[in-house]
Amino acid sequence: MTTSFGNDILPMFRPGDIACMAPKGVRLGDADWMGDPAGNDDFADHVNARRVFAALSSGFMPPGHRWSQGSLDLYASWMGDGFQP
């Protein structure tokens, strides 16, 4: 079964996580932004999703609520499945 942003990833972000990151230009609740295929000097593709994953993996975000390894694995599956909306 393919992992999708709307069904699998979005529900893992709490409303407060989404609200906290919005002023920083990080649109955690926006499937188009999260799945944007653009890259930059740090990541060849899907820079938004990959930066979020890096922050989640390091425990930098969300504040006060480190994601479990299972949640990180699900996010990694979403990326591996092609960043499906």
C-alpha positions in Angstrom: 0.0 0.0 0.0 1.4 3.4 -1.0 1.9 6.0 1.8 0.3 9.3 1.2 0.7 12.7 2.8 -3.0 13.3 3.4 -3.7 9.9 4.9 -0.5 9.0 6.7 1.8 12.0 7.3 -0.5 15.0 7.9 -2.3 13.3 10.8 1.1 12.9 12.6 1.5 16.7 12.8 -0.4 18.3 15.7 -2.3 21.5 15.0 0.2 23.3 17.2 3.1 22.0 15.2 1.6 23.3 12.0 0.8 26.7 13.6 4.3 27.0 15.2 6.1 26.4 11.9 3.8 28.6 9.6 5.4 31.9 10.6 8.8 30.4 9.6 7.5 29.6 6.1 7.3 25.9 6.8 3.9 24.8 5.6 3.5 21.4 7.3 -0.2 21.1 6.5 0.2 21.8 2.8 0.6 18.7 0.6 1.7 20.8 -2.4 4.4 22.5 -0.4 5.6 19.4 1.3 5.7 17.4 -2.0 7.3 20.2 -4.1 9.9 18.4 -6.2 12.3 21.4 -6.3 15.8 20.9 -4.9 18.6 23.2 -3.8 22.2 23.0 -2.8 21.4 20.8 0.2 19.0 18.3 -1.5 18.7 17.4 -5.1 14.9 17.1 -4.9 12.0 17.6 -2.6 13.9 20.0 -0.4 10.9 20.9 1.8 10.0 17.4 2.7 13.6 16.4 3.2 14.4 19.4 5.4 11.4 18.6 7.6 12.5 14.9 7.8 16.0 16.0 8.8 14.5 18.2 11.6 12.2 15.4 12.7 15.0 12.8 12.7 17.3 15.0 14.7 14.6 15.8 17.3 14.7 19.5 16.5 11.0 19.5 15.7 8.4 19.3 16.8 9.3 21.0 20.1 8.6 18.9 23.2 7.4 15.9 21.2 10.0 13.8 19.5 8.6 11.4 16.9 8.9 7.7 17.4 11.0 5.6 15.1 7.8 4.1 13.7 6.6 7.6 12.7 10.0 8.5 11.2 9.9 5.2 9.3 6.4 6.0 8.0 7.6 9.4 6.8 10.6 7.8 5.1 8.1 5.4 3.4 6.2 8.4 2.1 9.3 9.8 0.6 10.3 6.4 -0.9 6.8 6.0 -2.3 7.3 9.2 -4.3 5.9 11.9 -2.1 2.2 11.1 -2.9 -0.3 13.7 -1.9 
